[in-house]
Amino acid sequence: MSSTLKTLDELSKNKLLSKLAGISSKGNEISYEFAVVLYKELVGIDWKASGGKMKFLEELSSQPTMCIKDAGCLRQIGMAGEFLNNHCTKNEFNKISKRIYYWTLHNITRARLSPDDDRNVEKKKELINEILAGELSEGKVKARIKTIRDKMNPKALDKLLRYYNVWSFGSLERNFGIEHPGQIPGQVIVNIIYHYLNKSATIIDPMAGGGTTHDVCEFFNNIEGDNEEQTKLFEEDPYNLKCYSYDLDPKRDFIIEKDALKDNWGIENVDLVFLDPPYYSMMKDDYVPNAFTESRESFFEAIDKIVAKSYDALKDGGLCGLIIQPQTEKDLEEGEVCIDLPFGCYKIMEKYFEPFNRIQVPLSTQQFSSTDQKQVEKYENRHRLLGIARDLIIMKK
């Protein structure tokens, strides 16, 4: 261990928890000063030897005087403190803290505006100066961030691939799809294509959402064998994928407005149909009205219809992939601990297809707050488990 790193023993950890919680409680709000102090206090700690940074932040957020109850939010606040401490002069700090609402700065500092670190900082300072100069209102910062992000290349293909039957991804590749409710990691589609499809495959995504599948296909089609930033796996045999994207409420130009349950898809002999339907009522209010979210009965009826249409569109040997998770958080009946949507979907798919593979694509635990975890830790709630399991079911025609 480097001599410049310090380790938190139990005594020093408790002292630091008390200090930070005390600073937070003085103004009963998260301030610029607290962000900087948080960063300064946590920098230089050997977190591996000290039990882990996120675990420490969970403990900090649970302190009774802390007004922030989410460890992930505290981590972002620390990022803001790092930006202020390392990239702003005292004069700049004073101007920003007096004229920009803290949570506006929070949104700016957490954004990844460029893959180049120096340019990332430069673009953030330019954005701050636009606000200070009155050229940009704080209410339009998020929209502005989307327009000034540098185009980021996805990681090299070999960095996106998984070789076990659990495909776990720490974050979304932002080049795959636009922000959309229930957005899945594009890396899931990457691995399906790489492991199971030929290089001239045709794919249908009948519930395209933010267009993730289309973007992944474009990624494969643009791989160049002599491009060292990507891969040399395909020097003589490039990909030529075709992707057809439909949605009830299209958000991008290439997505065709179509009710995939009722309308004719108009395409046959495809290699893959990828299904990412709403997970019954889990995010019902985030979608336009549809059969998948109306009721539990209508969800499984809709699954049957979409799987039947998938069967008709696929060629012999073609694959139907469906990603789904058990429902654990809402609309459970008395005595239920979950609605096993994957098992119900699997039984329906077996009516049409032969089983091919089943892969776990777990969600991050960070979607749940420390409050959620403390609720399920109570003895009276011992039957309840927070849902991060998610199945990718692949069937063959």
C-alpha positions, 0 to 999 in steps of 0.5 A, a space after each residue: 500500500 502506498 504510504 500516501 494513502 490512509 486507512 480508516 480504522 473503526 475509531 477514525 471512521 466514526 470520527 469522520 462520520 461525525 465530522 461530516 454529518 455535523 458539517 451537513 447539519 449546520 445549514 440543514 442543506 448540502 452546500 458548496 462548502 460541504 461538497 469541498 469538505 467532503 472531497 477533501 476529507 475522503 481523498 487519499 483514503 485507501 478504500 479497499 483497506 478501509 471497507 469500501 467508499 460506497 459502504 462508508 457513504 451508506 453509513 454517512 447517509 444514515 447518520 441522523 443529522 444528515 439531510 442526504 439519505 442516498 450514498 450515490 448522491 453523496 458520491 456525486 456531491 464529492 465529484 462536485 467538490 473535487 471540481 471546485 477544489 481542483 479547477 476553480 480559483 477562490 474568486 471563481 468559487 465565490 462567483 459560482 457559489 453566490 450566483 448558481 444554485 448548487 444542484 445546477 452545479 451538481 448536474 454540470 459536474 456529474 456530466 461526462 461532456 468529453 472522453 478527454 479529461 482536460 476537455 471535459 473540465 474545459 467544457 464544464 467551465 464554459 457551461 458555468 460561464 454561460 450561466 454566469 453571463 446570463 446566456 443560459 438559464 439554469 432550467 435549460 442546463 440539462 438540455 444544453 448538456 445533451 447538445 455539447 457532449 462530445 461524440 464518444 466512441 463506445 469501448 472497443 468490442 473486446 471490452 464489451 464482451 462477456 464469456 460467462 452466462 452472467 452478463 453484468 455491466 457497471 453502466 450503460 454505454 451512452 453511445 447506444 440509445 438515447 435516454 429512455 424509461 427502462 433503457 437497457 445496456 446496449 452491451 446486452 445486444 452487443 453480446 447477443 449479436 457477437 455470440 449468436 448471429 452471422 455478420 449479415 443478420 437481419 434484426 427486428 426490435 418491435 419495441 425500440 424505445 431509445 433506439 439502442 438495438 439500432 445503434 449497436 448494429 451501426 457500431 458493428 457495421 462501422 468496425 474497421 479492421 485497421 482501426 486500432 481503437 476498435 478491434 482487428 477481429 474483422 479485417 476481412 469479414 466486416 459486419 453488414 447488419 440490418 435493423 428494423 425498429 418500431 415503437 408506439 411512440 417513436 423518439 428517433 427518425 429511424 424508428 417507425 411508428 407501429 403497434 407491434 401487437 396489431 400492425 403487420 411487421 412486413 418482414 420475414 426470414 429475419 435472424 433475431 427478434 429482440 423483445 424488451 417490453 414494459 415489465 407489467 406495471 413497474 414503470 407503467 406511468 412512464 409509457 404511453 398506454 399499452 396492453 403490457 401495462 393494463 393488467 397482469 392478465 393483459 401483460 401475458 396476453 400481450 407477450 403471447 401475441 408478440 411472441 407469435 408475431 416474432 415466430 412468424 417473422 423469423 426464419 428457421 433457426 432464427 432467435 427470439 430474445 426477451 429480457 425481463 425481470 421478476 416484479 418485486 416492488 408493486 402490485 403484489 397480491 397478498 402472500 406474494 413476494 414477487 411476480 415471476 414474469 420471466 417464468 411466465 414468459 418462458 412458458 409462453 415462449 415454449 409454445 412456439 420455440 425450442 429453448 436455446 439459452 438463458 442468461 442473467 443480466 443483473 441490474 445494479 444495486 445502486 437503483 435502491 437507496 439505503 432507506 430501501 435496504 434498511 426497510 427489507 432488513 427489518 425482521 417483519 419484512 424478512 420475506 421481501 427481497 429487492 429485485 436486481 435479477 433479470 433474465 435474458 431468455 433466448 429461444 430458437 425457431 
